[in-house]
Amino acid sequence: MTNLDEMLPTVAKAANTAMLLVLAVGIWYRRRPAVHIPLMLVAFAVDLANVLVVEYVARRQNSQGKGAVEQAADALTQGASALALVHIAVSVLCMLGYVVALFTGIRLYRHGRGRRAHQVNAGIFIVTRLTSYVTSFWM
């Protein structure tokens, strides 16, 4: 393994923490679309990139070359720990929450409709994102 391979998990955790701060600021400015929207899009893009980094690191560190997604699928079929199952579930829900937020946010911005759906999704998203963050440090 190279120095980069050794640094990437730390970089991924730092990006994970930084995006929680970006999300918090984005939520704080939820009534100012000119600030809220770019912050939330940055958080989504960096979180998605972070998933790719985690996948890359997992493939490099696994003797069979399996990535994080493949390892999660194996864990599901081979009786993973409750913590692993929670992390997998909330991480998937978190990414889905970003997609729902994108669509409901576009609808709200363009047509002024769907505020309640956007808010409900935001509430669920916050819980899943925080749970994913906390469980990621125990994986």
N, C-alpha and C positions, 0 to 999 in steps of 0.2 A: 504494500500500500504506500501511496505517496503522502507527502505532507498535506496536500489538498484534501485527500480522502480522510485524513485525521481531523482536519479543521472543519469540514462540512457539517458534521452533526452539531458542533458548537455554533456555527453560522446559522444553521436552521433553527436552533433554539432561540438565538438572538433575534432573528427575523420574526419568529413566532411571537416573542414578547413585544417587539416593536409594533407589530400589527395590532396587538391588543390595545396599545396606546393610540394608534391611528384610529382604530374603531371607536374608542372612547371619545376622542375628539370629534369624530364624524357624527356620533350620536348626540354629542353636546350641541352641535350645530345643525341638528335635524331640521330646524325651521328656516335655515338659510341654504337653499339648494345649491347656490354657487360655491359654497364651501363643502357641504355635506356630500354631494355627488362625487366630486373628484377624490375626496378622502376615502369614500367607500369603494370606489373603483380601484384605487391604489391598493387598498387592503385586500381586495379580491385577487388582483393580479399577483401581488407578492405572496399571498397564501397559496395560490395555485402553483406558482413557481417553487414555493417551499415544498409542496407535495412532490413535485418532480425531483427536487434535491433529495428528499427522503427516499424516494424510489431508487434513485441512482446509488445512494449510499448503501441501501439495503442490498442491491444487486452486487455491489463490489464486495460487501462484507460476508455475503452468504456463500458458502462453499459450493452450492448447487446453482448459483447465479440467479436465485429467485429474488424478485423485488418485493417491496413492502405489500403490494396488493396481492401477489401470489402467496406470500407468507400469511397474510390475513385470511385468505381463502383456505389455506391449509389449516390454520388455527381453528377456523369455524368447523371444519370437518373432523378435526382430531381432538376435540375437547379442550379448547383454550380456557385460560383462567377467566374468571368473571371480569376482572379489570381489563383484560385484552378485548373481551367482547364489548364492554362498555365503550372503550376507546374506539374500536372499529365502528360501532353503531353511531356514536356522536360525530365522528369525523366525516362519515358519509352524509349524515343529516346536515352537518355544517356546510358542506359543499353544495348540497341541494338547497339549503337556505340562501346561499349566495345567489344561486340561479333564480329562485323565486323572488328574492329582493330586487334583482335586476329587472325582471319582467313587471313586477308590481310597481317598482319605482319609476320605470319608463311610463307606464300607464298613468300613474299619479302626476308625474311631471307634465306629460303632454295633454292629458284630458281632465286632470283634477279629480279623477275617480280612483277608488280602490285604497283609500287611506287606511281603512280598518284592516284590510288584508295585509297591507304593508306593515302595519303596526303589530299585528298578531305574529306574522313571520319574524319580525324583528325580535319580539320577546322570546320566541322559540330559538331563534338563531343565537341570541346572547347566551342562553343557557347551554346550548350545544357547543358553542365556541369556547366558552369558559371551561366546560367539562373536558373538551378535547385538549385544551391547553394544559390543564392540571394532569390529566392522565398521560399525556405525552412524556412527562418527566419520569414516570414510573415504568415506562415500557422498555 
